[in-house]
Amino acid sequence: RVEEQDFRRFAGIDLGWASPPCINASVAKTDAGETAEDQQMARGVCRFIEQARPRAFALENVSGYRSFVAFGLILGTLRECGYALHY
């Protein structure tokens, strides 16, 4: 589980990539919506960014993910760590 990992061993890698499950943000799921687990995973991704500090970072998901608190957590961490953002 991403939220249980120690990412310091990856410090300085060239590219970090996260692709959290999209099922809860997908238009294909009629009862879609963010869960506590989505936010937990995002916090794990944030820890990855903070600990590994990759030269570049990519986040892949469906467009509905942009409305999630989880997405905001990741964006906030990227900004705090000095990354330029494009999405």
C-alpha positions in Angstrom: 0.0 0.0 0.0 1.4 3.4 -1.0 0.5 5.0 2.3 2.7 2.5 4.2 5.9 2.9 2.2 9.2 4.6 2.9 10.2 6.4 -0.2 13.5 7.9 0.9 15.4 5.2 -1.0 14.1 6.8 -4.2 15.5 10.2 -3.4 16.6 12.1 -6.6 15.0 9.8 -9.2 14.3 11.4 -12.6 10.5 10.6 -12.8 7.9 9.8 -10.3 4.5 8.5 -11.6 1.3 7.9 -9.7 -1.9 6.5 -11.1 -4.4 6.1 -8.3 -7.5 4.0 -9.0 -10.0 6.0 -11.0 -13.1 4.0 -10.4 -14.6 6.4 -7.8 -14.0 9.4 -10.2 -15.2 7.7 -13.4 -18.4 8.7 -15.2 -18.9 5.0 -15.8 -19.7 4.5 -12.1 -23.2 5.7 -11.4 -22.6 6.1 -7.6 -19.1 7.6 -8.0 -17.7 9.7 -5.3 -14.5 10.2 -3.3 -13.8 7.9 -0.4 -11.6 8.1 2.6 -9.4 5.5 0.9 -8.9 7.9 -2.1 -7.6 10.5 0.3 -5.4 8.0 2.1 -3.8 7.0 -1.1 -3.3 10.7 -2.0 -1.5 11.2 1.3 0.8 8.3 0.4 1.5 10.0 -3.0 2.2 13.2 -1.2 4.7 11.4 1.1 6.3 9.9 -2.0 6.8 13.4 -3.6 8.1 14.9 -0.3 10.6 12.0 0.3 11.7 11.1 -3.2 11.7 14.6 -4.7 11.8 13.3 -8.3 13.0 15.7 -10.9 9.6 15.4 -12.6 6.3 13.9 -11.5 3.3 12.7 -13.5 -0.2 12.0 -12.1 -2.6 10.0 -14.3 -6.3 9.8 -13.7 -9.7 10.5 -15.3 -10.8 14.2 -15.4 -13.4 13.6 -12.6 -10.5 13.2 -10.2 -9.8 16.9 -10.4 -12.9 17.5 -8.2 -11.5 15.2 -5.4 -9.9 16.5 -2.2 -7.3 13.9 -3.0 -6.3 15.8 -6.1 -6.0 19.0 -4.2 -3.8 17.3 -1.6 -1.4 16.2 -4.3 -1.4 19.6 -6.1 -0.8 21.3 -2.8 2.2 19.1 -2.0 3.6 19.7 -5.5 3.3 23.5 -5.1 4.9 23.3 -1.6 7.8 21.4 -3.0 8.4 23.9 -5.8 7.1 22.0 -8.8 5.7 23.8 -11.9 2.2 22.4 -12.7 0.5 21.7 -15.9 -2.8 19.8 -16.2 
